[in-house]
Amino acid sequence: MKRQEKEEFVGTLHEKLSGASAFYLTDFSGMSVKQMTEFRARLRTQGVEYVVVKNTLAQRALDGLELPDIASFFHGPTGVVIGREDAVVAAKALTDFARDFDNKPAIKVGVVEAREVAPDQVKQLASLPPKEALLAQLAGGLQAPMAQLVGGMNQIVAGLARAIDALRQQREEPAS
């Protein structure tokens, strides 16, 4: 790779990592070309990207980003799983594939919302429902107390209306 190509690669990777909600460093050693192709295809269907990187270039791409120090993880073959939208989707795609293929690629470390995440935490993250499902659960949880409040207020208003109607009927009846 020529110097200008390296600079372009570093700039492109820097841009991708700065716009990512999460990325995960992996060790892809032991994977066949067929497995690597299938892995990339599975990630693409989820809107996740996989980039094989030279360690020194990847470290340069991280310069200037406010991220934890993960330099110690740049050794051996390194690939980067980049999740732009949802950290859970990328983690799930990575762990599902690794489960199917003898833990390959191996997870070195993850960075989610600018925080370092250990491999076991990446697997826990993958077990969470997607962001949209969590937001729906939260909305449902917030809606239930409001619905109860509205129901209670309707009962009070209905009781008041019944009391007023009973009073009206009582006054309308001729006095005996």
Sequence and secondary structure as in RCSB ss.txt:
>XXXX:A:sequence
MKRQEKEEFVGTLHEKLSGASAFYLTDFSGMSVKQMTEFRARLRTQGVEYVVVKNTLAQRALDGLELPDIASFFH
GPTGVVIGREDAVVAAKALTDFARDFDNKPAIKVGVVEAREVAPDQVKQLASLPPKEALLAQLAGGLQAPMAQLV
GGMNQIVAGLARAIDALRQQREEPAS
>XXXX:A:secstr
  HHHHHHHHHHHHHHHHT SEEEEEE TT  HHHHHHHHHHHHHTTEEEEEE HHHHHHHHTTS     GGG  
SSEEEEEESS HHHHHHHHHHHHHHTTT SEEEEEEETTEEE HHHHHHHHTS  HHHHHHHHHHHHHHHHHHHH
HHHHHHHHHHHHHHHHHHHHHHS   
